[in-house]
Amino acid sequence: MPLPVPVLPEGVDPAWLPPAAFRAVGGRRTLIRGSGPLVETVHGEMAEACRRFGGRVVRDASDDGPYDLVLAVSAGDLGEEGFTVVREGGTTTVTASGGRGLLYGLFHVVRLGAAAFTGERSQETHRPALATRMLDHWDNVAVHPVMGQVERGYAGGSLFWEDGRARGDLQRVRAYGRLLAACGINAISVNNVNVHATEARLLTDRIGEVAEIAGALRPYGIRTHLSVSFAAPIVLGGLSTADPLEAAVRSWWAEATRRVYEAVPDFGGYVVKADSEGQPGPFAYGRSHADGANMLAAALEPFGGTVHWRAFVYDHRQDWRDRSTDRARAAYDHFVPLDGEFAPNAVLQVKHGPMDFQVREPVSPLIGAMPRTRLAVELQVTQEYTGQQRHVCWLGPMWSEVLRFRPEERSVGALARGGLVAVSNAGDDPFWTGHPLAQANLYTYGRLAWQPDAEPREVLDEWIGLSFPDAPARLADGLHAVLDGSWRTYEKYTAPLGVGFMVQPGHHYGPSVDGYEYSPWGTYHFADRDGIGVDRSAATGTGYAGQYAKPWAEVYESPDTCPDELLLFFHHVSYGHTLTSGKTVIQHIYDTHFDGVEEVEAAREVWAGLVDLVDPARHTRVTELFEEQLRSAREWRDQVNSYFFRKSGVPDAHGRRIY
Ligand code: GCV
């Protein structure tokens, strides 16, 4: 039986799957061959498209048509998710070895639109570069007194949880799964990595709620994962210890995991934040993180599950006076000695940079330094430090730079054998992502996870083509003008030259140059009257630069070779230091902050000019958000410029207003 396409609740934006995106596939004679649940999903998609656009679907016919579109599962070596597309003699044929591949193939044809049915097309084979393409939700089941329902969420409440339990109506979760499948995502973790008391119970007596969510996501090929507390044997099991080498603890996890699989047979596995920002972990028992991860890996192994063990381990109670401790070093120092010790089904999940999702960081030196460990790279789609979905900040170019960076011979995208993971930016907001244009981030993330070396601007073209199917070129051009450079614009008016954390403490929105300067979090810039930046060189600094392999250890070691955009991450230099651009550091700070605000003003103008091409609700929402972005950008400019003018006493070469 074809599975009906999920019906969006009234007023919810269809994002990149509006009905019109299916016009080209809908008006066709289509043959579907194959069986299995995801083939029923494909059939449901085609049935809905044909209902709207007048085509028809035939199932498992033995005749040769003629058909415009054939979607066929047949034995082959394309793997579970690969597919081929070919067009010959007026028929477009998608072939896959399984239902998931067929679904991805269908969405590929949807992306191609009319082009999929024009002329001839020689056979192309598509396979995801990474097997795990995952979204982590930092959603709390119960509203947290400080962090709310979604930690670092800027798009309303949780898609999964409401009033302290799983939502009764899961239509929207199904629709979310559909959107994610259309950009290639195949795994989700449904609760916050900071596991509070209510959420801990999802593992045991509340696993039925997880099973309901998993049931809603499964038809779109998405496996459900759970964040668990390392202390679960104590807080849920009543044991006196959570020591990973203790037999009673190991059997508690084995039994708990067996029950999880009883409820969710295709359960993906656990996500664990241990010994990190107050979460419990193996250090309490004198055990290593490999001991901790391997215990959970052993519990999951009989069922084919994976533990995603996060490498975000650092001292968050540092004394700011202590110049010898460098948070940037922490993940490497903790984990590289454990290379080779992790079980095959343990994935070490590493944030892409050494700190915490700042607008500019170097790639974490851990990636590339653990050849005998399956690493997953973690990105942040939710815009905690990049404008909180009130600012336009399309992160495709940043992620692409990260994924193409080569810590050694291979790129980050190739080294991420454990997959790509990102913190979701979606919530129950009618536009899903708060800022309507932040939908582009979620879509781009999925597509880069499928193909890490994809050209981000081409991905953006896809997103535009799907989201605005009848758009004239002027709209596409306008969206590119607003989005393409928005990450660099954000960087300009916020954080110069690799300095991070000049944000307001706690919520992390808006400027506060010294907000974290005298805090325990290990996030300092050390600005004084002479200069700014952190000396992380091996020769005179914290030694962090030496954690990289060559050539990067050498490139980053010296201010003369360090790329401008990371200079202050690696070096403490004087305000008069000349960048490779020829400007001094202080003049660069002034110029970028003035330029950044002007770029926001220009983007706002472009957006205003699109009023006749964008539906009113979307246009109005973005227009309002641009007002806030501009106000905030001016605040950033004036605070940062005034701060550094007051510290340095150096006037702006162009005599612009500084307070
Ligand atoms: C879920 C940062 C965020 C925290 C987040 C943490 C993490 O510190 O501010 O909200 O906690 O990263 O990645 O675990």
Residues whose N, C-alpha, C, O or C-beta is under 5 A from the ligand:
A	BS01	GCV	W138 E151 R152 N194
